[in-house]
Amino acid sequence: MASDYEYEEGKGTLFVNSYKEKPTQPDRKGKFKFGGEVLEIAGWIATNRDGTPKKDKNGNPILNIEVRRPYEGGSSKVEEPKDINLDEDIPF
């Protein structure tokens, strides 16, 4: 999907997460535009303790979702330590 795609307000898309390697990673991923901001959506197929999909009262699988702002990336730069004067008297 092109990163310059323009979503309409209140609309988005979920895709199968073909990069899933662990159960903690979402089964579906996508984007959604809300309040003028494009947000990330992640979805997990709910499962029972035995690993079978949980279903609603009509027998449809349940999808749990999470919506968040996209990761902006942080600075990997480590802040330089402040100057410490080791010659000062220590009060003990």
C-alpha positions in Angstrom: 0.0 0.0 0.0 1.4 3.4 -0.9 2.2 5.6 2.0 0.8 8.6 0.3 -2.7 7.1 0.1 -5.3 9.6 1.4 -8.0 8.1 3.6 -11.4 9.6 3.9 -12.5 10.8 7.3 -13.9 7.9 9.4 -12.6 5.2 7.0 -9.6 2.8 7.0 -8.4 -0.6 6.0 -7.2 -3.7 7.8 -4.9 -6.3 6.1 -3.8 -9.7 7.2 -0.4 -9.3 9.0 1.8 -11.6 6.9 4.8 -10.7 9.1 3.3 -12.1 12.3 5.8 -14.3 14.2 4.5 -14.3 17.8 1.0 -14.6 19.3 1.4 -11.1 20.8 1.7 -9.6 17.3 -1.6 -8.6 15.6 -3.4 -10.9 13.1 -4.5 -7.8 11.2 -2.9 -4.4 10.7 -4.0 -1.2 9.0 -4.7 2.5 9.1 -7.8 4.6 9.9 -8.5 8.4 9.6 -10.2 10.0 12.6 -10.3 13.6 13.5 -8.1 14.5 10.6 -5.3 12.2 11.9 -4.3 8.9 10.3 -4.0 6.3 13.1 -2.8 2.7 13.2 -5.2 -0.2 13.8 -4.2 -3.6 15.0 -6.5 -6.6 15.4 -6.2 -9.9 17.2 -8.6 -12.9 16.6 -9.9 -13.7 20.1 -9.1 -17.2 21.2 -10.3 -19.6 23.9 -7.7 -21.3 26.2 -7.6 -24.3 23.9 -6.6 -22.0 21.0 -9.9 -22.1 19.1 -11.4 -18.8 18.0 -13.9 -17.2 20.3 -17.3 -16.6 18.6 -20.2 -14.2 19.3 -23.7 -15.4 19.8 -24.2 -15.7 16.0 -21.1 -17.9 15.6 -18.9 -15.2 14.1 -15.2 -14.9 15.2 -14.5 -12.0 17.5 -11.7 -9.5 16.6 -10.2 -7.4 19.4 -8.7 -4.1 18.2 -6.3 -1.4 19.3 -6.0 2.0 17.7 -3.0 4.3 18.3 -0.9 7.0 16.8 1.8 5.8 14.4 5.3 5.3 15.9 7.2 8.5 15.1 10.6 7.0 16.0 12.7 8.4 18.7 16.1 9.7 18.9 18.6 7.0 19.6 21.1 9.6 20.8 22.1 9.1 24.4 22.0 12.3 26.4 25.5 13.4 27.5 25.9 13.3 31.3 26.0 16.6 33.1 29.3 17.9 34.5 30.0 16.6 38.0 32.6 18.2 40.2 34.2 15.4 42.1 36.4 17.8 44.0 33.4 19.1 46.1 33.3 18.1 49.7 30.9 15.2 50.3 28.7 15.9 53.4 29.2 12.6 55.1 
